[in-house]
Amino acid sequence: MARAPKVTLDAPRGRGGMLSRTPQPSRDRFGRFTEWIARAMGTPMFLLLLSLFCVAWLAWNTLMPESLRFDSAANGFTALTLMLSLQASYAAPLILLAQNRQDDRDRVQIEQDRQRAERNLADTEYLAREIVALRMALNEVTEEVVTRDVLRAELKAVLEKLDERGSASDAGSPVTP
């Protein structure tokens, strides 16, 4: 005879307490089931099968001998009406549950899209600032670029100053810088 484990109060209860002995149904499994029902009920095949079921029901209960009929036409096919009402009463909440799950997924997707858009905007702004900084640096560099003509003119001015110094030093006069 198997004994139940002894419960002591000096240790915390784990997840394997008394409630875990009975398996709990998964909410996700039920949600997937409701989505499957909603998808199946929205197909042409479902409508065709439901129509064939109703036609077969009506044909059986009108064409068969009275002893084999189970839903009389005199009562307005009450059992068929009850079956269709029962199907509709279960279908509507299941479809609503599936829509709620889809809404939750859409909300998560919208939030992820918003975060992605914010990151893209921040990246775009950063890149725009970098491009502006590069343009400014390029303008500074191009303004400081010495062209060949400017270089020649500067060199000629320096040579003239050197010539003046050289001629002044030959004459013995002090040269001022």
Backbone as CSV, one residue per row, in Angstrom:
resi,resn,N_x,N_y,N_z,CA_x,CA_y,CA_z,C_x,C_y,C_z
1,MET,0.848,-1.156,0.000,0.000,0.000,0.000,0.903,1.232,0.000
2,ALA,0.678,2.135,-0.957,1.514,3.323,-1.081,1.029,4.390,-0.116
3,ARG,1.990,5.008,0.530,1.660,6.063,1.469,1.820,7.411,0.802
4,ALA,0.983,8.331,1.199,1.124,9.710,0.732,2.306,10.321,1.468
5,PRO,3.073,11.173,0.789,4.214,11.786,1.473,3.749,12.635,2.647
6,LYS,4.573,12.593,3.697,4.228,13.317,4.906,4.419,14.816,4.674
7,VAL,3.422,15.575,5.054,3.471,17.022,4.884,4.008,17.628,6.171
8,THR,5.093,18.393,6.033,5.652,19.091,7.192,5.510,20.579,6.985
9,LEU,5.441,21.304,8.073,5.232,22.739,8.003,6.543,23.517,8.006
10,ASP,7.686,22.821,8.151,8.958,23.539,8.209,9.537,23.832,6.825
11,ALA,8.930,23.334,5.777,9.410,23.585,4.408,8.261,24.168,3.595
12,PRO,8.580,25.096,2.701,7.513,25.671,1.881,6.958,24.638,0.909
13,ARG,5.709,24.820,0.593,5.091,23.911,-0.363,5.563,24.255,-1.756
14,GLY,5.869,23.266,-2.496,6.318,23.468,-3.869,5.127,23.510,-4.809
15,ARG,5.453,23.467,-6.051,4.393,23.482,-7.058,3.657,22.152,-7.078
16,GLY,4.214,21.153,-6.478,3.604,19.833,-6.490,2.679,19.624,-5.319
17,GLY,1.913,20.621,-4.945,0.987,20.514,-3.823,-0.220,19.672,-4.181
18,MET,-1.231,19.798,-3.362,-2.429,18.975,-3.548,-3.172,19.323,-4.829
19,LEU,-3.116,20.586,-5.229,-3.863,20.974,-6.418,-3.238,20.443,-7.696
20,SER,-1.954,20.145,-7.667,-1.294,19.722,-8.892,-1.546,18.257,-9.221
21,ARG,-2.203,17.556,-8.340,-2.443,16.139,-8.603,-3.505,15.917,-9.665
22,THR,-4.388,16.869,-9.816,-5.367,16.771,-10.897,-4.878,17.650,-12.039
23,PRO,-4.770,17.098,-13.217,-4.244,17.904,-14.320,-5.177,19.059,-14.652
24,GLN,-4.593,20.231,-14.812,-5.354,21.424,-15.155,-5.371,21.574,-16.676
25,PRO,-6.523,21.882,-17.228,-6.563,22.055,-18.680,-5.783,23.303,-19.093
26,SER,-5.117,23.180,-20.202,-4.327,24.296,-20.694,-5.232,25.327,-21.346
27,ARG,-5.057,26.611,-20.952,-5.865,27.678,-21.563,-5.482,27.829,-23.025
28,ASP,-4.225,27.603,-23.311,-3.778,27.757,-24.690,-4.378,26.666,-25.570
29,ARG,-4.481,25.464,-25.038,-5.066,24.372,-25.815,-6.533,24.672,-26.123
30,PHE,-7.255,25.175,-25.125,-8.662,25.524,-25.351,-8.769,26.681,-26.329
31,GLY,-7.851,27.648,-26.231,-7.848,28.773,-27.169,-7.602,28.317,-28.595
32,ARG,-6.654,27.394,-28.756,-6.399,26.858,-30.108,-7.615,26.102,-30.624
33,PHE,-8.309,25.403,-29.710,-9.519,24.689,-30.101,-10.595,25.662,-30.583
34,THR,-10.766,26.770,-29.855,-11.781,27.746,-30.270,-11.433,28.365,-31.615
35,GLU,-10.137,28.619,-31.834,-9.734,29.157,-33.141,-9.977,28.139,-34.248
36,TRP,-9.746,26.865,-33.956,-9.986,25.824,-34.960,-11.484,25.769,-35.298
37,ILE,-12.330,25.854,-34.267,-13.785,25.840,-34.492,-14.190,27.056,-35.329
38,ALA,-13.678,28.224,-34.962,-14.044,29.446,-35.691,-13.587,29.368,-37.144
39,ARG,-12.369,28.842,-37.357,-11.889,28.709,-38.740,-12.719,27.685,-39.497
40,ALA,-13.074,26.569,-38.849,-13.822,25.508,-39.533,-15.240,25.971,-39.862
41,MET,-15.855,26.760,-38.964,-17.232,27.188,-39.211,-17.321,28.255,-40.292
42,GLY,-16.236,28.864,-40.618,-16.273,29.902,-41.632,-15.920,29.403,-43.028
43,THR,-15.889,28.093,-43.203,-15.498,27.558,-44.506,-16.728,27.148,-45.315
44,PRO,-16.607,27.175,-46.617,-17.710,26.681,-47.461,-18.001,25.195,-47.211
45,MET,-16.973,24.426,-46.850,-17.179,22.996,-46.593,-18.113,22.795,-45.402
46,PHE,-17.943,23.611,-44.340,-18.826,23.497,-43.184,-20.268,23.804,-43.585
47,LEU,-20.457,24.884,-44.334,-21.808,25.244,-44.769,-22.427,24.157,-45.639
48,LEU,-21.615,23.583,-46.508,-22.110,22.501,-47.367,-22.497,21.287,-46.523
49,LEU,-21.631,20.894,-45.576,-21.935,19.740,-44.731,-23.158,19.986,-43.846
50,LEU,-23.280,21.189,-43.298,-24.447,21.499,-42.475,-25.717,21.458,-43.322
51,SER,-25.640,21.964,-44.535,-26.805,21.925,-45.431,-27.165,20.483,-45.784
52,LEU,-26.148,19.670,-46.075,-26.415,18.248,-46.380,-27.005,17.533,-45.167
53,PHE,-26.518,17.865,-43.976,-27.065,17.273,-42.758,-28.547,17.620,-42.610
54,CYS,-28.885,18.896,-42.818,-30.287,19.318,-42.688,-31.159,18.665,-43.759
55,VAL,-30.660,18.597,-44.986,-31.427,17.952,-46.060,-31.638,16.474,-45.746
56,ALA,-30.590,15.800,-45.263,-30.720,14.378,-44.914,-31.709,14.207,-43.764
57,TRP,-31.648,15.086,-42.776,-32.569,15.023,-41.637,-34.013,15.169,-42.115
58,LEU,-34.227,16.202,-42.925,-35.582,16.452,-43.422,-36.061,15.311,-44.308
59,ALA,-35.191,14.800,-45.173,-35.575,13.700,-46.062,-35.911,12.449,-45.248
60,TRP,-35.077,12.147,-44.267,-35.318,10.947,-43.451,-36.667,11.052,-42.746
61,ASN,-36.931,12.221,-42.179,-38.137,12.371,-41.370,-39.386,12.679,-42.183
62,THR,-39.283,12.773,-43.480,-40.479,12.937,-44.317,-40.697,11.744,-45.231
63,LEU,-39.648,11.114,-45.705,-39.780,10.041,-46.685,-39.792,8.643,-46.074
64,MET,-39.254,8.465,-44.897,-39.182,7.136,-44.286,-40.539,6.748,-43.691
65,PRO,-40.715,5.454,-43.483,-41.959,5.013,-42.844,-42.091,5.633,-41.442
66,GLU,-43.296,5.766,-41.024,-43.623,6.442,-39.756,-42.883,5.815,-38.577
67,SER,-42.631,4.526,-38.601,-41.984,3.862,-37.468,-40.491,4.211,-37.374
68,LEU,-39.873,4.604,-38.485,-38.444,4.941,-38.474,-38.185,6.431,-38.273
69,ARG,-39.185,7.240,-38.342,-39.010,8.676,-38.161,-38.811,8.993,-36.684
70,PHE,-37.938,9.957,-36.404,-37.692,10.361,-35.011,-38.001,11.842,-34.783
71,ASP,-38.299,12.585,-35.860,-38.636,14.009,-35.733,-39.768,14.280,-36.701
72,SER,-40.923,14.482,-36.180,-42.097,14.572,-37.033,-42.222,15.947,-37.684
73,ALA,-42.678,15.938,-38.932,-42.916,17.187,-39.660,-44.132,17.899,-39.072
74,ALA,-45.019,17.150,-38.439,-46.207,17.748,-37.842,-45.832,18.675,-36.686
75,ASN,-44.746,18.356,-36.023,-44.272,19.203,-34.921,-43.292,20.277,-35.399
76,GLY,-43.077,20.372,-36.673,-42.184,21.401,-37.218,-40.710,21.056,-37.062
77,PHE,-40.416,19.764,-37.088,-39.036,19.298,-36.949,-38.375,19.930,-35.713
78,THR,-38.982,19.690,-34.573,-38.527,20.279,-33.318,-37.117,19.842,-32.954
79,ALA,-36.798,18.577,-33.161,-35.463,18.085,-32.795,-34.394,18.758,-33.659
80,LEU,-34.684,18.945,-34.957,-33.726,19.631,-35.840,-33.527,21.074,-35.389
81,THR,-34.615,21.732,-35.033,-34.519,23.106,-34.558,-33.684,23.177,-33.284
82,LEU,-33.905,22.223,-32.372,-33.120,22.190,-31.140,-31.643,21.915,-31.428
83,MET,-31.345,21.028,-32.359,-29.949,20.720,-32.724,-29.256,21.952,-33.291
84,LEU,-29.940,22.653,-34.206,-29.340,23.840,-34.814,-29.180,24.965,-33.791
85,SER,-30.141,25.090,-32.873,-30.030,26.098,-31.815,-28.874,25.775,-30.876
86,LEU,-28.715,24.509,-30.545,-27.610,24.087,-29.684,-26.267,24.365,-30.364
87,GLN,-26.199,24.059,-31.650,-24.965,24.325,-32.402,-24.660,25.819,-32.424
88,ALA,-25.661,26.626,-32.637,-25.462,28.079,-32.677,-25.105,28.629,-31.300
89,SER,-25.714,28.064,-30.249,-25.440,28.576,-28.904,-24.009,28.272,-28.469
90,TYR,-23.428,27.191,-28.969,-22.030,26.914,-28.665,-21.091,27.616,-29.626
91,ALA,-21.514,27.793,-30.858,-20.639,28.395,-31.864,-20.362,29.860,-31.567
92,ALA,-21.363,30.595,-31.151,-21.189,32.035,-30.928,-20.137,32.336,-29.851
93,PRO,-20.198,31.735,-28.659,-19.149,32.032,-27.671,-17.767,31.553,-28.102
94,LEU,-17.713,30.416,-28.793,-16.406,29.940,-29.250,-15.798,30.899,-30.261
95,ILE,-16.618,31.429,-31.137,-16.121,32.390,-32.121,-15.679,33.670,-31.421
96,LEU,-16.433,34.109,-30.408,-16.035,35.300,-29.655,-14.714,35.079,-28.918
97,LEU,-14.518,33.895,-28.342,-13.252,33.593,-27.675,-12.094,33.632,-28.670
98,ALA,-12.314,33.081,-29.852,-11.269,33.103,-30.878,-10.963,34.542,-31.295
99,GLN,-11.997,35.366,-31.396,-11.769,36.772,-31.749,-11.000,37.497,-30.651
100,ASN,-11.296,37.178,-29.390,-10.562,37.797,-28.288,-9.083,37.433,-28.343
101,ARG,-8.804,36.171,-28.641,-7.399,35.753,-28.767,-6.727,36.500,-29.912
102,GLN,-7.449,36.658,-31.017,-6.884,37.377,-32.160,-6.645,38.843,-31.794
103,ASP,-7.571,39.440,-31.048,-7.393,40.824,-30.605,-6.144,40.960,-29.730
104,ASP,-5.945,39.988,-28.839,-4.750,40.021,-27.989,-3.480,39.937,-28.831
105,ARG,-3.483,39.039,-29.808,-2.316,38.926,-30.689,-2.108,40.209,-31.479
106,ASP,-3.194,40.811,-31.948,-3.086,42.065,-32.700,-2.522,43.176,-31.819
107,ARG,-2.963,43.231,-30.549,-2.454,44.243,-29.634,-0.945,44.093,-29.439
108,VAL,-0.502,42.860,-29.262,0.930,42.614,-29.092,1.680,43.010,-30.364
109,GLN,1.132,42.646,-31.522,1.773,42.984,-32.793,1.841,44.500,-32.990
110,ILE,0.775,45.202,-32.627,0.759,46.664,-32.765,1.818,47.281,-31.852
111,GLU,1.944,46.771,-30.637,2.952,47.293,-29.720,4.358,47.040,-30.259
112,GLN,4.587,45.855,-30.807,5.893,45.567,-31.389,6.162,46.457,-32.595
113,ASP,5.150,46.702,-33.411,5.309,47.593,-34.565,5.623,49.010,-34.108
114,ARG,4.957,49.472,-33.039,5.205,50.808,-32.517,6.631,50.933,-32.009
115,GLN,7.097,49.912,-31.280,8.470,49.941,-30.772,9.474,49.922,-31.925
116,ARG,9.187,49.109,-32.934,10.065,49.044,-34.100,10.092,50.390,-34.829
117,ALA,8.942,51.043,-34.936,8.876,52.350,-35.599,9.655,53.392,-34.797
118,GLU,9.561,53.334,-33.465,10.330,54.268,-32.636,11.823,54.055,-32.828
119,ARG,12.255,52.791,-32.863,13.676,52.515,-33.085,14.112,53.007,-34.460
120,ASN,13.279,52.768,-35.471,13.616,53.231,-36.820,13.706,54.747,-36.868
121,LEU,12.793,55.436,-36.186,12.824,56.895,-36.153,14.091,57.395,-35.456
122,ALA,14.434,56.769,-34.330,15.649,57.169,-33.613,16.886,56.914,-34.479
123,ASP,16.928,55.770,-35.154,18.059,55.470,-36.033,18.132,56.464,-37.185
124,THR,16.984,56.814,-37.754,16.953,57.763,-38.864,17.424,59.137,-38.411
125,GLU,16.961,59.565,-37.236,17.408,60.858,-36.713,18.905,60.856,-36.446
126,TYR,19.417,59.764,-35.897,20.854,59.656,-35.643,21.632,59.737,-36.961
127,LEU,21.180,58.989,-37.949,21.869,59.003,-39.244,21.786,60.377,-39.895
128,ALA,20.662,61.056,-39.754,20.538,62.404,-40.317,21.518,63.348,-39.642
129,ARG,21.644,63.247,-38.310,22.618,64.094,-37.603,24.034,63.783,-38.058
130,GLU,24.334,62.517,-38.250,25.670,62.141,-38.710,25.948,62.681,-40.109
131,ILE,24.959,62.618,-40.986,25.134,63.138,-42.345,25.373,64.635,-42.307
132,VAL,24.625,65.346,-41.467,24.828,66.791,-41.339,26.224,67.075,-40.816
133,ALA,26.685,66.326,-39.822,28.030,66.522,-39.278,29.082,66.260,-40.353
134,LEU,28.888,65.223,-41.153,29.832,64.936,-42.238,29.839,66.054,-43.277
135,ARG,28.675,66.564,-43.611,28.606,67.666,-44.574,29.328,68.896,-44.043
136,MET,29.102,69.191,-42.766,29.764,70.353,-42.180,31.282,70.164,-42.182
137,ALA,31.731,68.968,-41.817,33.166,68.696,-41.819,33.724,68.768,-43.229
138,LEU,32.985,68.278,-44.194,33.424,68.320,-45.589,33.499,69.753,-46.089
139,ASN,32.534,70.597,-45.694,32.573,72.011,-46.069,33.797,72.689,-45.475
140,GLU,34.104,72.385,-44.211,35.285,72.975,-43.589,36.549,72.550,-44.320
141,VAL,36.607,71.278,-44.686,37.793,70.774,-45.387,37.900,71.404,-46.767
142,THR,36.801,71.504,-47.499,36.867,72.066,-48.848,37.162,73.551,-48.825
143,GLU,36.763,74.250,-47.758,37.096,75.667,-47.657,38.581,75.855,-47.375
144,GLU,39.194,74.888,-46.704,40.604,74.990,-46.378,41.503,74.380,-47.443
145,VAL,40.954,73.795,-48.456,41.756,73.159,-49.489,42.525,74.245,-50.246
146,VAL,43.795,74.006,-50.414,44.647,74.954,-51.106,44.726,74.523,-52.567
147,THR,44.252,75.402,-53.411,44.316,75.085,-54.840,45.724,75.376,-55.358
148,ARG,46.009,74.931,-56.541,47.310,75.104,-57.141,47.643,76.596,-57.335
149,ASP,46.655,77.356,-57.759,46.885,78.782,-57.970,47.177,79.504,-56.660
150,VAL,46.422,79.167,-55.616,46.657,79.790,-54.315,48.042,79.418,-53.816
151,LEU,48.425,78.157,-53.978,49.740,77.703,-53.543,50.849,78.446,-54.300
152,ARG,50.687,78.598,-55.603,51.691,79.321,-56.395,51.812,80.773,-55.930
153,ALA,50.669,81.411,-55.699,50.705,82.805,-55.251,51.399,82.923,-53.905
154,GLU,51.123,82.020,-52.992,51.754,82.033,-51.675,53.255,81.791,-51.799
155,LEU,53.616,80.835,-52.651,55.042,80.554,-52.829,55.765,81.749,-53.439
156,LYS,55.132,82.422,-54.401,55.741,83.616,-54.998,55.932,84.699,-53.946
157,ALA,54.934,84.881,-53.066,55.045,85.899,-52.017,56.181,85.553,-51.069
158,VAL,56.338,84.299,-50.726,57.414,83.881,-49.832,58.765,84.089,-50.517
159,LEU,58.843,83.728,-51.803,60.098,83.925,-52.536,60.466,85.401,-52.629
160,GLU,59.484,86.241,-52.828,59.759,87.674,-52.893,60.290,88.183,-51.559
161,LYS,59.686,87.708,-50.459,60.171,88.116,-49.146,61.602,87.630,-48.932
162,LEU,61.862,86.406,-49.368,63.214,85.870,-49.222,64.198,86.664,-50.074
163,ASP,63.777,87.038,-51.270,64.652,87.834,-52.128,64.931,89.182,-51.488
164,GLU,63.897,89.785,-50.898,64.083,91.070,-50.231,65.054,90.917,-49.070
165,ARG,64.928,89.843,-48.310,65.827,89.613,-47.177,67.258,89.403,-47.671
166,GLY,67.305,88.626,-48.770,68.645,88.349,-49.311,69.310,89.625,-49.818
167,SER,68.585,90.450,-50.506,69.169,91.696,-51.012,69.453,92.673,-49.885
168,ALA,68.642,92.676,-48.861,68.851,93.559,-47.715,70.062,93.096,-46.924
169,SER,70.266,91.794,-46.784,71.409,91.303,-46.012,72.696,91.544,-46.776
170,ASP,72.617,91.540,-48.123,73.798,91.823,-48.922,74.186,93.284,-48.743
171,ALA,73.244,94.154,-48.528,73.514,95.576,-48.377,73.956,95.906,-46.953
172,GLY,73.844,94.977,-46.010,74.291,95.172,-44.665,73.265,95.827,-43.781
173,SER,72.106,95.992,-44.239,71.083,96.582,-43.387,70.324,95.515,-42.656
174,PRO,69.848,95.839,-41.460,69.105,94.828,-40.710,67.768,94.516,-41.372
175,VAL,67.390,93.261,-41.320,66.152,92.811,-41.948,65.075,92.684,-40.868
176,THR,63.949,93.224,-41.168,62.841,93.113,-40.222,61.923,91.979,-40.672
177,PRO,61.514,91.270,-39.776,60.657,90.128,-40.152,59.299,90.482,-40.604
